[in-house]
């Protein structure tokens, strides 16, 4: 959290808030002086959604109230299953007929709940529109992008001429940043990258200048640079149309920079609402405090353990009799179980508190700025490894890559195939990893990160380049016994724990498989499995359960346990926390830190979340089109990035700090990653480089014809840092490198 909290609080420091006396939603809203529906474009009151399941009635959304005004943005945040997306689908009238929806949803005074699907079609896409999470499944693959935009215009503008609709479609594509918009009208969705498809979705959504725009996790599957582009497009679209926006996301950095107000949801209900500054700098609900404490910060160099929120959300099939967060709350007391607290205006602890700030906690008045969230949630101490005191140059090398390449020939022809090109997925990589070190590789999708991991795991004699693991070279590993001994030194944790674990195997069988392959006796196997379960923080008596009986974070812990089964020296981590909620992610990151310190492990990690990389890594390599463009100590690279691509990556990362997000300068890269088939001559990054665009022509010629090599950074930066750029500063003032200043 940006504003650090300094003193602890315990259950004894509790005073009941007026929420215990609230008698109705209307009374609470009147006391807060909040809602004036006449001014709101969208007004939601007491929204409830229930689903009939085999196990009973699931109460997914339980009493949502909010007002949304023109030109304003409401951010809705919370863990998976908190009811965020169900709320948006209920507002849009897109839930299945079996869903029971009650309450009121008014769009400029018109009640939407209860309308038939045909009646709702008059409003959907016209007055209220939605941008969905997955653009590939939202766009029809058999129609061109132009036809799909024109269809959205035709439905609500039947008298509009074909020429006018095509002109509007070209205007919309240009507005959302699609290059050559007139030519791209005839392209199909699969011919666009992920970021461009999402921009097409935004173009369709704003085609009829809607009053309300709902964005449901619009940047979840995108690279950080593409995410920055999409968020910029959303911001531009809101300025162009004056729409009110509902931004649904799990990324607290995204809403910090975009939202005016925030609603934190838990177990189907809002547990805290208020202005963005209220929520980030003066959280008054323990759940909100936990979410903020669980987020790693890319702008903070000082190492500290993250704040995990233990446990899982409640089962909403069962009626809630007390505070739904009480089973996971470190401040819970008997009073928390006596009825579910309602939202009530925040008082005390902040003289400048906003009247719109509300929290659903009986201890709200005691949770002021003096509370230390790390003490409340008992964040673990930072683990210390025995290697921390040993200089890097004196540690043993665990993994070394020497000029590793992976080129894929591109063939064409049915009967007689001919080579028409080469995809250089990995093109001359060299680096090493020492004992007790975490080395991370970052970059956009398609830069070659995962291919690099696969080349290391392949460990084959015929590979182009040399891979040395534990002193053993792939050029020398000719027999199966040698390779088997080497593979014990190297294990992998995969991105998707659900897909990586066999659903037919119990946890015991999952963990015993690598031990059996290693030739361990059965009595020793059982003993080792119990050790592994305790090591990764799981109950040993759960070994007979199947993977689907565990949460996502627990399944990833099982994957980590399996990787550690044979005592490897190096663990390869392929996006180990990308599929997890931020609260669960914090626990897994803390576990990885702890295991590295206790067992002396080394990690090779691939990740797209640079905040996670900053938190856990010692060294980092930035890849672009199969090459490393910058490498070095993580603090040196993050605090003093020399390559323009590294600067752009770091500036695009949202930070969970509203003031910083509103004031910091941001570099927005134009376009997408070039195709490896059409890699530019000279410097690969020149086509998107903001420094290159500002260079005089003579210097541009050098970038276009010569490939820069990795060179040590000079000056006060450590010698460990290297970058591949002829003109890291371009001979220009820093202000000239900024393409966009965040609003």
Buried (B, 14 or more C-beta within 10 A) or exposed (E): BBEEBEEEBEBEEBEEBBBEEBEEBEEBBEBBEBBEEEEBBBBBBEBBBBBEEEEEEBBBBBBBBBBBBBEBBBBBBBBBBBBBBBBBBBBBBBBEEEBBBBBBBBBBEEEBBEBEEEEBBEBBBBBBBBBBBBBBEBBEEEBBBBBBBBBBBBBBBEEEEEEEBBEBBBEBBBBBBBEEBEEBBEBBBEEBBBBBBBBBBBBBBBBBEBBBBBBBBBBBBBBBBBBBBBBBBBBBBBEEBEBBBBBBBBBBBBBBBBBBBBBBBBBBBBBBBBBBBBBBBBBBBBBBBBBBBBBBBBBBEEEBBBBBBBEBBBEBEEEBEBBBBBBBBBBBBEBBEEBBBBBBBBBBBBEEBBEBBBBBBBBBBBBBBEBBBBBBBEBBEEBEBEBEEBEBEEBEBBBBBBEBBBBBEEEEEEEEEEEEBEBBBBBBBBBBBBBBBBBBBBBBBBBBBBBBBBBBBEBEEEBEBBBBBBEBBBBEBEEEEEBEEBBBBBBBBBBBBBEBBEEEBBBBBBBBBBBEEBEBEEEEBBEBBBBBBEBBBBEEEBBEBBBEEBBBBBBBBBBBBBBBBBEBBBBBBBBBBBBBBBBBBBBBBBBBBBBBBEBEBBBBBBBBBBBBBBBBBBBBBBBBBBBBBBBBBBBBBBEBBBBBBBBBBBBBBBBBBBBBBEEBEBBBBBBBBBEBEEBBEBBBBBBBBBBBBBBEEEBBEBBBEEEBEBBEBEEEBEEBBBBBBBBBEBEEEEEBBBBBEBE
